[in-house]
Amino acid sequence: MLPEHLRADVRTLWEYHDLRHEPRRSDVGIGLGSRDPGVAAHTAELFHAGRFPLVVFTGATAPTTAARFPRGEAVHYREIALELGVPDDVILVEPEARNTGENIAFTRRLLAGREIRSVTLVTRPYAQRRAYATAKRLWPDVDVVCASKAVSFEDHLTGEEDVERVVGMLVGETQRITEYAEQGFAIPQDVPAEVERASGRLADAGFTQRLIRAPEDHAM
């Protein structure tokens, strides 16, 4: 169980990464591969709602997804979408990408020759901000909106997601907003002081599994 005094910090990060973009119609919906099958289901839901006429699922197999999606994230996402009534002829599969940058770059390559002016990135709530920043760096000439199933942190914790893993992901995602911008992988974004403090306290509490460098001392 997550200690009560850390719950406010978790909610601060959860709300920061969920961009809550206004929904609008796009030329293509891109389901970014992960271990969460809900991304594929939400992509199908948005397709049926008329948000986009074309779907791309992108993602290979990662150590965290191999057991769940042994044939690759994008391949399994396509199968989920087909089961949910998305026509096969509107789905494209990009099966090679192993990180968010490749998700965007390889999808852009797959769609070369099509007139794509706008995209909807469908992902997990806490991956929205980094996905958006990455897309704006690597595909700057398209309009980008993000979409996720609207859920609270508590509702996201199904029987298949544990607290430690999700909080670790939130802390890691927060660090990557700054780190990846500095490395040129994503556009810079504002990180409010309260977000930095919340992430620091959670790292100090031991949620460091997804950090890409050791945490520094943090102000409480």
VENVENMO-V494783 format. One record per backbone hydrogen bond with DSSP energy under -1.0 kcal/mol. NH is the residue of the N-H (numbers start at 1). CO is the residue of the C=O. E is the energy in kcal/mol with one decimal. If there is no record, write none. Layout:
# VENVENMO-V494783
<<NH CO E> <NH CO E>>
This chain:
# VENVENMO-V494783
<<6 3 -1.9> <7 4 -1.1> <10 6 -2.1> <11 7 -2.4> <12 8 -2.0> <13 9 -2.0> <14 10 -2.7> <15 11 -2.6> <16 12 -1.6> <17 13 -2.2> <18 14 -1.3> <26 51 -2.9> <27 118 -1.1> <29 54 -2.7> <30 120 -3.2> <31 56 -2.9> <32 122 -2.5> <33 58 -2.6> <39 36 -1.5> <41 37 -1.8> <42 38 -2.6> <43 39 -2.1> <44 40 -2.1> <45 41 -2.1> <46 42 -2.5> <47 43 -2.2> <48 44 -2.4> <49 45 -1.3> <50 47 -1.8> <51 46 -2.4> <55 90 -3.0> <56 29 -2.7> <57 92 -2.4> <58 31 -2.2> <59 94 -2.4> <60 97 -2.9> <65 62 -1.6> <66 62 -1.7> <69 65 -3.6> <72 69 -2.0> <73 60 -2.6> <74 59 -2.2> <76 72 -2.1> <77 73 -2.7> <78 74 -2.3> <79 75 -1.7> <80 76 -2.2> <81 77 -2.6> <82 78 -2.6> <83 79 -2.0> <84 80 -1.2> <85 82 -1.8> <86 81 -2.4> <90 87 -1.5> <91 88 -1.5> <92 55 -2.8> <94 57 -3.1> <103 99 -2.5> <104 100 -2.1> <105 101 -2.9> <106 102 -2.9> <107 103 -1.4> <108 104 -2.6> <109 105 -2.0> <110 106 -2.3> <111 107 -2.1> <112 109 -1.2> <114 111 -2.3> <116 114 -1.3> <119 143 -2.9> <120 28 -2.3> <121 145 -3.0> <122 30 -3.0> <123 147 -2.1> <127 124 -1.9> <128 125 -1.1> <129 17 -1.1> <131 127 -2.1> <132 128 -2.8> <133 129 -2.5> <134 130 -2.4> <135 131 -2.5> <136 132 -2.4> <137 133 -1.1> <138 134 -2.5> <139 135 -2.7> <142 139 -1.5> <143 117 -2.8> <145 119 -2.0> <147 121 -2.6> <151 149 -1.1> <156 152 -1.9> <158 156 -2.3> <161 158 -1.3> <166 162 -2.1> <167 163 -2.8> <168 164 -2.2> <169 165 -2.2> <170 166 -2.3> <171 167 -2.3> <172 168 -2.4> <173 169 -3.0> <174 170 -2.0> <175 171 -2.0> <176 172 -2.1> <177 173 -1.3> <179 175 -2.4> <180 176 -2.4> <182 178 -2.3> <183 179 -1.6> <184 181 -1.1> <185 180 -2.5> <186 180 -1.0> <187 133 -1.6> <196 192 -2.1> <197 193 -2.6> <198 194 -2.0> <199 195 -2.7> <200 196 -2.3> <201 197 -2.4> <202 198 -2.0> <203 199 -2.3> <204 200 -2.6> <205 201 -1.3> <206 203 -1.7> <207 202 -2.2> <208 206 -1.8> <211 208 -1.5>>
